[in-house]
């Protein structure tokens, strides 16, 4: 139980979390640039629910891939 509360494990978890969020954010920005329209405007201002569902699914897929890559 003492190994679970080790400071090095906490620091490693924080570093991997920040790295995972950075990779996700970068891939989402690339996805936004590849689409022919502004995702934020389509989802928030025009209330395009179908696009929001697709973008959410893509985001979950990216997160799963990043998590699997980080676990090894």
C-alpha positions as CSV (number, residue, x, y, z in Angstrom):
1,X,0.0,0.0,0.0
2,X,2.9,2.3,0.7
3,X,4.1,2.0,-2.9
4,X,0.8,3.4,-4.2
5,X,1.2,6.6,-2.3
6,X,4.8,7.2,-3.4
7,X,5.5,10.7,-4.7
8,X,7.2,9.4,-7.8
9,X,4.0,7.6,-8.9
10,X,2.0,10.8,-8.4
11,X,4.5,12.8,-10.4
12,X,4.5,10.2,-13.2
13,X,0.7,10.2,-13.3
14,X,0.6,14.0,-13.6
15,X,3.3,14.0,-16.3
16,X,1.4,11.3,-18.3
17,X,-1.9,13.1,-17.8
18,X,-0.5,16.4,-19.1
19,X,1.2,14.6,-22.0
20,X,-2.1,12.8,-22.9
21,X,-4.1,16.0,-22.8
22,X,-1.5,17.7,-25.0
23,X,-1.6,14.9,-27.6
24,X,-5.4,15.0,-27.6
25,X,-5.5,18.7,-28.0
26,X,-3.0,18.7,-30.8
27,X,-4.9,15.9,-32.7
28,X,-8.2,17.8,-32.2
29,X,-6.7,21.0,-33.6
30,X,-5.5,19.0,-36.6
31,X,-9.0,17.5,-37.0
32,X,-10.5,21.0,-36.9
33,X,-8.1,22.2,-39.5
34,X,-8.9,19.3,-41.8
35,X,-12.6,20.0,-41.8
36,X,-13.9,22.4,-44.4
37,X,-15.9,24.5,-41.8
38,X,-15.4,25.8,-38.3
39,X,-16.4,23.1,-35.9
40,X,-17.1,25.5,-33.0
41,X,-19.5,27.7,-35.1
42,X,-21.3,24.6,-36.5
43,X,-21.8,23.0,-33.1
44,X,-22.4,25.9,-30.8
45,X,-24.0,28.6,-32.9
46,X,-25.8,26.5,-35.5
47,X,-26.7,23.7,-32.9
48,X,-25.6,20.9,-35.3
49,X,-26.2,17.9,-33.0
50,X,-25.2,15.3,-35.6
51,X,-21.8,17.0,-36.0
52,X,-21.4,17.2,-32.2
53,X,-22.1,13.5,-32.0
54,X,-19.5,12.7,-34.6
55,X,-16.9,15.0,-33.1
56,X,-17.6,13.6,-29.7
57,X,-17.1,10.0,-31.0
58,X,-13.9,11.0,-32.7
59,X,-12.7,12.6,-29.5
60,X,-13.4,9.5,-27.5
61,X,-11.5,7.4,-30.2
62,X,-8.5,9.7,-30.0
63,X,-8.5,9.5,-26.2
64,X,-8.7,5.7,-26.3
65,X,-5.7,5.5,-28.7
66,X,-3.7,8.0,-26.6
67,X,-4.4,6.0,-23.4
68,X,-3.5,2.7,-25.0
69,X,-0.3,4.1,-26.4
70,X,0.7,5.5,-23.0
71,X,-0.1,2.3,-21.2
72,X,2.0,0.3,-23.6
